[in-house]
């Protein structure tokens, strides 16, 4: 399995802020966390389909991972992000279509992004042999990792799922992390995963592929409790 950093260009302060209970390593300026144990090793699609409905179940690298479903603050943050982008990009001549938590399939992997989108002209749903409606590879995915109250979900997003998205050649990948107050932008435009930019601000930003939309990151970082 490829090992991607939990946080790029990390500092000693980032190292000290690592979630309790994890082994943190600062290597060549990048922060790595381990170990995230799967719910079941050498799992099958049957294990995925029989997972508890109250969990987010993903089949990654042959193992089954179960995550707690996100709470209201996470869901509201995703809704605000969708409202900022979707209200503009769904009204275009070739509108974008957005989905929340669909299953994506790539090789042995079945994974669930928080948000993803396609230009409508390129979106196709292909029913799989297992009854899951699997859309084609999206043009954009966004993960909204959360440490509180469930450490490990953010590690799964950054160190496990990001390299799979890269292999899928998803053109635009976002990680919107309210705990770190960062928006990380990645691209596969040149055939490999490239870190494009990290936004660390409470102000407005424009980010590919939705540069006509203004994102108020300060609003997205805010607490909705």
Secondary structure, 3 states (H helix, E strand, C coil): CCCCCCECCCCHHHHHCCCCCCEEEEECCEEEEECCCCCECCCCHHHHHCCCCCEEEEEECCEEEEEECCCHHHHHHHHHHHHHHHHHHCCCCCCEEEEECCEEEECCEEEECCEEEEEHHHCCEEECCCCCEEECCCCEEEECCCCCCCCCHHHHHHHHHHHHHHHCCCCEEEEEECCCCEEEEEECCCCCCEEEEEECCCCEECCCCCCCCCEEHHHHHCCCC
